[in-house]
Amino acid sequence: MRATMRDVASRAGVSPKTVSNVINGVVFVRPETRERVEQVMAELDYVPNLSARGLRNGRSGVLALALPHLSTQYSAETVGAFVEVAHSRGWAIQVEETGAEPTREIELLSRARAHLVDGLILNPITLEDSVIAQARNLPPLVLIGEVEQSLVDLVGVDSRASAYEMTRHLIERGCRRIAVVGSPASEFQTATSRQRTEGYRDALREEGLPLDAELEIGCGDWTAAGAASAFSAFLDGGGAVPDAVFCFTDTMAIGVLNVLWRHGLRVPENVRVAGFDNTVDSPYAVPPLTTVTFDRRELAKLAIERLEQRLADESLEPVRTRVPYRLVVRESTGR
């Protein structure tokens, strides 16, 4: 016979309401109580009746997660973290790709307003390319990433500060001509590229080093191939080999490492290389890649918790939550 919520409550020594709170994830439950309830649910093979729950409370039990592009390693790891955290809190996740298409965000807003999903987690690449600035009567949503605004909740890493720290690390390694790959290009100016470029410039200014526009290499395609093409064009166009290259993603750093290898340049002996995101492949690059790391599961947890709070009270004032980060120094910038 299928276990019921009352069966779970009885064995866990809690009320059915507490079991419901654990499943819904909206009301705070003490960690030890949540763990006990979840253990009993597993023992009894209890499966919540999400459709019945939705009929009672007007909710679908589904959150939508929208990322600009799903083909990168970073996106794959981010989606995995959100799915894991959401399922542990009783939510299903619907994953979407938005690119720079506001119409796709409009579709998601419409689904939320129609209660096909309960809330949204969006990662727009710029405020200009998002419907957030223009939309009114927004459904419950949280932004992740770097788009600075005060309209809705935001959870993300401080890209400017972390890029500053990475550039400082390269300066402390003796580098003076530091190139960046991923700086704003005429056709591709994202909030991430702007903030990481500003952090890079902050460190150069502080050290009294000149800002050289030629060393800010734009890249319209944040992939290994796109970075390889952009960096090759820089070298082939007569650009002097820099002391270091700071790539705004680990994926782009892989492309730059390949270009340096093809030009017969050794890393870190001739050029130091750093990335950003600490994807699962970065320790296995040749040489292992120095990068900025942060806990993507913590990002997911903070974003979903904030969305749950907003679902419980839509009148909450928007807040900005920063996810801790740190530098991981590996052989690509010298031990």
C-alpha positions in Angstrom: 0.0 0.0 0.0 1.3 3.4 -0.9 2.7 5.5 2.0 0.9 8.7 2.9 2.0 11.9 4.4 0.5 10.8 7.8 2.6 7.7 7.6 5.7 9.8 7.2 4.7 12.2 10.0 4.0 9.3 12.4 7.3 7.6 11.9 9.3 10.8 11.9 7.6 12.0 15.0 6.4 15.3 13.5 3.1 16.7 12.3 1.8 16.3 8.8 2.1 20.0 8.4 5.9 19.7 9.1 6.2 17.0 6.4 4.3 19.4 4.0 6.7 22.2 4.8 9.7 20.0 4.1 8.2 19.0 0.7 7.2 22.5 -0.3 10.4 24.1 0.9 8.7 27.5 1.5 8.6 27.5 5.3 11.8 27.1 7.3 12.3 23.7 8.9 15.2 23.0 11.2 17.9 21.1 9.4 17.8 18.1 11.8 14.1 17.9 11.4 14.2 18.1 7.6 16.9 15.4 7.5 14.8 13.1 9.7 11.7 13.6 7.6 13.6 13.1 4.3 15.1 9.9 5.7 11.7 8.5 6.6 10.4 9.5 3.1 13.2 7.5 1.6 12.6 4.5 3.9 8.8 4.5 3.0 9.4 5.3 -0.6 7.0 8.2 -0.2 6.3 10.1 -3.4 4.4 13.5 -2.9 1.3 13.9 -5.0 2.4 17.0 -6.8 -0.8 17.3 -8.9 -3.0 17.1 -5.9 -0.8 19.6 -4.1 -1.1 22.0 -7.0 -4.9 21.8 -7.0 -4.9 22.6 -3.3 -2.5 25.5 -3.3 -2.7 26.8 -6.9 0.9 25.9 -7.6 2.5 23.6 -10.1 5.6 22.6 -8.1 7.8 23.7 -11.0 10.4 26.4 -11.2 11.9 27.6 -14.5 15.6 28.1 -14.9 16.7 30.1 -18.0 20.4 30.4 -19.0 21.7 32.4 -22.0 23.4 29.3 -23.5 23.2 25.6 -22.5 26.2 24.3 -24.6 29.0 25.4 -22.3 30.6 23.4 -19.5 29.7 26.2 -17.0 26.0 26.0 -18.0 25.9 22.2 -17.7 27.4 22.4 -14.2 25.0 25.2 -13.2 22.0 23.3 -14.4 23.1 20.2 -12.6 23.5 22.2 -9.3 20.0 23.8 -9.7 18.3 20.4 -10.4 20.0 18.8 -7.4 19.1 21.6 -5.0 15.5 22.0 -6.4 14.8 18.3 -6.1 16.1 18.2 -2.6 13.5 20.9 -1.7 10.6 19.3 -3.5 10.7 21.3 -6.7 10.9 20.2 -10.3 13.0 22.3 -12.7 12.2 23.4 -16.2 15.3 24.4 -18.1 15.2 27.0 -20.9 17.8 28.7 -23.2 17.2 32.4 -23.8 20.3 33.7 -25.5 19.9 37.4 -26.0 16.2 37.0 -27.1 13.8 39.0 -25.0 10.9 37.2 -26.6 12.0 34.0 -24.9 11.9 35.7 -21.5 8.5 37.1 -22.4 7.3 33.5 -23.0 8.6 32.5 -19.5 6.9 35.5 -17.8 3.7 34.5 -19.5 4.0 30.9 -18.2 4.6 32.2 -14.7 1.6 34.5 -14.9 -0.5 31.6 -16.1 0.8 29.5 -13.2 2.3 26.9 -15.5 5.5 27.5 -13.4 5.6 28.9 -9.9 8.7 31.1 -10.2 11.6 32.0 -12.5 15.3 32.1 -12.2 16.8 34.1 -15.0 20.3 34.8 -16.1 20.1 37.7 -18.6 23.3 38.8 -20.3 22.5 42.5 -20.2 19.7 44.5 -18.7 19.1 46.1 -22.1 18.5 42.6 -23.7 16.1 41.6 -20.9 12.4 42.3 -20.4 13.0 42.9 -16.7 13.5 46.6 -17.1 10.3 47.1 -19.2 8.0 44.5 -17.7 5.3 45.4 -15.1 3.7 43.2 -12.5 6.5 40.8 -12.6 5.8 37.2 -11.3 8.1 35.8 -8.5 11.6 35.7 -10.0 15.2 35.9 -9.0 18.2 36.9 -11.3 21.5 35.1 -11.2 24.7 36.5 -12.7 26.0 40.0 -13.1 23.2 42.3 -14.3 23.1 45.1 -11.9 19.7 46.5 -11.1 17.4 47.2 -8.2 14.1 45.9 -9.6 14.3 42.2 -8.5 16.4 39.9 -6.4 19.9 39.1 -7.6 22.3 36.3 -6.6 25.8 36.1 -8.0 29.5 36.4 -7.7 31.1 39.8 -7.6 32.7 39.7 -11.0 34.5 43.1 -10.7 36.2 42.2 -7.4 37.1 38.7 -8.5 38.6 39.9 -11.8 40.6 42.5 -9.8 42.0 39.8 -7.6 43.0 37.6 -10.5 44.7 40.5 -12.2 46.5 41.3 -8.9 47.6 37.7 -8.8 49.2 38.0 -12.3 50.8 41.3 -11.4 52.3 39.7 -8.3 53.7 37.0 -10.5 55.7 39.7 -12.3 53.4 40.3 -15.3 53.1 43.8 -16.7 51.5 43.3 -20.1 48.4 41.4 -19.2 45.8 40.7 -22.0 42.2 39.8 -21.3 40.0 37.7 -23.6 36.3 38.3 -23.4 36.3 42.1 -23.0 33.3 44.0 -24.5 33.2 43.8 -28.3 31.0 46.0 -30.5 28.6 43.2 -31.2 28.9 41.5 -27.8 28.7 43.6 -24.7 27.5 41.7 -21.7 27.3 42.6 -18.0 29.8 39.9 -17.3 32.4 41.2 -19.8 31.9 44.8 -18.6 32.4 44.0 -14.9 35.4 41.7 -15.4 37.0 44.2 -17.6 36.5 47.0 -15.0 38.0 44.7 -12.3 41.0 44.1 -14.6 41.4 47.9 -15.2 41.1 48.6 -11.5 44.1 46.4 -10.7 46.2 47.9 -13.5 45.4 51.5 -12.4 46.3 50.6 -8.8 49.7 49.3 -9.9 50.2 52.3 -12.2 50.3 50.2 -15.3 48.9 51.7 -18.5 45.6 50.7 -20.0 46.2 49.3 -23.5 43.1 48.9 -25.6 44.9 46.4 -27.8 45.3 44.0 -24.9 41.5 44.0 -24.3 40.6 41.3 -26.8 36.9 41.1 -27.6 35.2 37.8 -28.2 31.7 37.5 -29.5 31.6 33.8 -29.0 32.5 32.7 -25.4 33.6 29.2 -26.5 37.1 27.6 -26.9 36.9 28.0 -30.6 35.7 31.7 -30.3 38.6 32.5 -27.9 41.1 30.7 -30.1 40.0 32.7 -33.1 40.1 36.0 -31.3 43.5 35.4 -29.7 45.0 34.1 -33.0 43.8 37.2 -34.8 45.5 39.3 -32.1 48.8 37.5 -32.5 48.6 37.3 -36.3 47.8 41.0 -36.4 51.2 41.9 -35.0 50.2 42.0 -31.3 53.3 41.4 -29.1 53.0 38.3 -27.0 51.8 39.4 -23.5 53.2 38.3 -20.2 49.8 36.8 -19.2 46.4 36.2 -20.6 43.3 36.4 -18.3 40.4 34.7 -20.0 36.9 35.5 -18.7 35.9 31.8 -18.7 37.8 28.5 -18.3 36.4 27.4 -21.7 38.0 30.4 -23.4 41.2 29.7 -21.6 41.3 26.2 -23.1 41.2 27.9 -26.6 44.0 30.3 -25.7 46.2 27.5 -24.4 45.8 25.8 -27.7 46.8 28.9 -29.6 49.9 29.4 -27.5 50.9 25.8 -28.0 50.5 26.1 -31.8 52.8 29.2 -31.7 55.4 27.3 -29.7 54.9 29.3 -26.5 55.2 27.5 -23.2 52.8 28.1 -20.3 53.7 29.5 -17.8 57.3 29.9 -18.8 56.6 32.3 -21.7 53.0 33.3 -21.0 50.9 32.8 -17.9 47.2 32.0 -18.4 44.2 32.2 -16.1 40.5 31.5 -16.4 37.2 31.9 -14.5 34.6 29.5 -13.2 36.7 26.5 -12.2 34.8 24.0 -14.4 35.4 20.3 -13.9 37.9 20.2 -16.8 40.2 23.0 -15.6 42.4 20.9 -13.3 43.0 18.6 -16.4 44.1 21.3 -18.8 47.7 21.3 -19.9 49.0 22.8 -17.7 46.3 22.8 -15.0 44.5 26.1 -15.1 44.5 28.9 -12.5 41.0 30.2 -12.1 38.3 31.8 -9.9 36.1 29.3 -8.2 32.7 29.5 -6.4 30.2 26.9 -5.3 27.5 26.5 -7.9 25.4 24.5 -5.5 25.6 27.4 -3.1 24.5 29.7 -5.9 21.5 27.4 -6.6 20.6 27.1 -2.9 20.7 30.9 -2.3 18.7 31.6 -5.5 16.0 29.0 -4.8 15.7 29.9 -1.1 15.2 33.5 -2.1 12.6 32.6 -4.7 10.8 30.5 -2.0 10.7 33.5 0.3 9.3 35.7 -2.5 6.7 33.1 -3.3 5.6 33.3 0.3 5.6 37.1 0.4 5.8 38.9 -3.0 6.0 42.3 -1.2 9.6 41.7 0.0 12.1 44.3 -1.0 14.7 43.1 -3.6 18.0 42.1 -2.2 21.4 41.4 -3.7 23.2 38.3 -2.4 26.9 37.7 -3.1 28.2 34.1 -3.5 31.7 33.7 -2.0 34.6 33.1 -4.4 38.3 32.4 -4.2 41.3 32.0 -6.5 42.6 28.5 -7.2 46.2 28.8 -8.2 47.5 26.1 -10.5 50.5 25.5 -12.8 49.2 27.8 -15.6 50.3 30.9 -13.7 53.2 29.2 -11.9 53.2 27.6 -8.4 
